[in-house]
Amino acid sequence: MKLFIDTAEISDIKKFNDMGIIDGCTTNPSLILKSGRNPEEVLKEIFKIVKGPISVETVKEDAKGMFADAKAFHKKYGEWTAVKIPMTAEGLKAIRLCAKAGIKTNCTLVFSANQALLAAKAGATYVSPFIGRLDDAGHDGMEIIQQITAIYDNYGFKTEIIVASVRNPLHVLDAAMMGAHIATIPPKVLDLLYKHPLTDVGIKKFLDDWKKVKK
């Protein structure tokens, strides 16, 4: 399973990219706002660091405007650009236009398997079900991943599933067990993936024993 980092914080992107575990990055206007920096400067830095798909979100609401943004992003940032387009009727039209133009798209704000089916039919490169938000609303977020995986397998869709709105390590584990293609993960959850109290205990014991050996 590929791992994307879900942030626009450059220091976090560098940190996890240096570990060799990052395959891509997802951003949105809210994440870029948190950085407190010029959006174009932030995106340029991200594209220099991450050698993989990077999601950049359009803020237009009509298909024509979304497609215009997509072409501009693709021209400015290159082949790794994946334009985030919302799951709406206009969004589906824009995804179709992008697919015909050879521009990668990430259909975002997906909350049902039926929506994911339509995104794949329209030609989306990626589809992003927001599992954490579904959990918050009293639903089983991971159930939708099972459903989408089964549908895509049934019909051989090339659209890849990005498990989004990840809140904890169990979401990542479940996504991997279900065969999702990608999970996009915030830095605080990525930190939890490699940390374990027994690892810390083991390291301390080895170091303590080594001190005894030296004496």
Number of C-alpha atoms within 10 A of each C-alpha: 14 14 19 29 26 25 22 27 19 14 9 16 22 15 12 16 18 12 8 9 13 21 18 25 25 24 20 16 13 10 15 18 12 11 14 11 12 10 14 11 9 16 19 12 13 21 18 9 15 20 14 16 20 27 24 24 23 19 14 16 15 15 20 15 15 26 24 16 18 28 17 12 19 19 12 12 16 12 15 17 23 27 31 29 29 25 21 18 13 18 24 23 19 27 33 22 19 23 16 10 12 13 24 24 28 29 33 23 21 21 17 18 20 14 19 30 17 15 29 23 15 20 23 30 23 25 29 26 28 22 26 19 18 19 14 10 10 8 13 14 23 20 15 22 26 17 16 21 19 15 16 18 11 9 8 9 16 14 22 18 25 27 28 26 22 22 16 16 17 12 21 25 12 15 22 16 11 16 14 20 17 23 25 25 27 21 17 12 17 20 12 11 14 9 10 9 8 9 11 10 10 11 12 12 12 11 11 11 12 11 10 9 8 6 6
